[in-house]
Amino acid sequence: MELTEFVIKTITIVVVFALTLVIAMYSTWGERKVAGFIQDRMGPNRAGPGGLLQPLADAGKMFFKEDFIPALANKWLFIAGPSLAMLTALLASAVIPFGSTIKWDGAEVVLQGVESNIGILYVFGVVALGVYGIMVGGWASNNKFSLLGAIRAASQNISYEVAMGLSLIAILMMSSSLSLGEIVAQQHGGNWNIFYQPLGFIIFITCSFAECNRVPFDLPECETELVGGYHTEYGSMKLGFYLFAEYINMFISSAIISVLYFGGYNYPGMDWVYTQLTGSFGPETGHNIATLIGTAVFFGKALFFVFFYMWVRWTIPRFRYDQLMNLGWKKLIPLAIFNIIITGAAVLFLKPLITAWLN
């Protein structure tokens, strides 16, 4: 049984990493298609049917470009920057619960790379480390524009991590758990956190745009002011790693939003579906099919938010840097503190009253 659990867990981890990379790769194609639709043009349509081979063509172009390192750059840190950005982007997917459980040969394994009772702290720790990839790359380039972009990225990430963390405290107060799996399980039966934490959700998703350096908060790579920002001096696959890490972060943040506020793999009527499947296919096969349906629903939710990121990018203009800082420190942090106070009052006073009324 232990061998079966190990095999299933290994397959789960490999599939999670593979899906993360594939989704990030085709997010580049999806973004161009969305941009083309919004701007009334076709988008990629030459490489393969509907341009589906465009990401492979881009990867080939990146691989075969000259690998250039500026003469006055710090060589090892210049290489370490994009590597660190890619590493931290991929690590965050380890604790996300992509589905319920798989039963096989008497074993029951959770569809989660690593089961941790402090999953949300792990995600925050990895996300906080992500800025080092940008900082190291910008500083090692020995370029003023790159350094300015790196400084912007550091201050922006630190500023918005505060508001993001405060918005999460309200979720933790309600769930009494740091485990992402437990937070998803508590949202079973349509009891999604979005209905109780709409303000927290708005704060969290706004901060996610800033953490992922997406428009309207893409000031670290603002081409109208900083040429290319922190990756001005980068080319070839090093630049590809930075760009790829951004899309991985976008998918991971969409998955975290789905887990925290939209029930993860839970969906309306899933108990009825589970009963029908186990009655038709047996308890083990039916359970596994129901789990795969929940996983598909989870990815559907996450991909919707990936689309939302793209939609906003091609709709809203970029903020000025002072506007970005004012929004983070003067608007979002006070709102997040207000949300904590309201949630605390509800948990302290309303929850006992509702429980007593139901009993």
Secondary structure, DSSP 4 states (H G I P E B T S, - for coil): -HHHHHHHHHHHHHHHHHHHHHHHHHHHHHHHHHHHHHTTS--S-SSSGGGTTHHHHHHHHHHHS-----TTS-HHHHHHHHHHHHHHHHHGGGG---SSEEEETTEEEESSSS--TTHHHHHHHHHHHHHHHHHHHHHHTT-HHHHHHHHHHHHHHHHHHHHHHHHHHHHHHHH----HHHHHHTTTTT--GGGT-HHHHHHHHHHHHHHTT-TTS-GGG-HHHHTTGGGTT--HHHHHHHHHHHHHHHHHHHHHHHHHHS-TT--TTHHHHHHHHHHHH-HHHHHHHHHHHHHHHHHHHHHHHHHHHHHHHTTSPPPPHHHHHHIIIIIIHHHHHHHHHHHHHIIIIIHHHHHHHH-
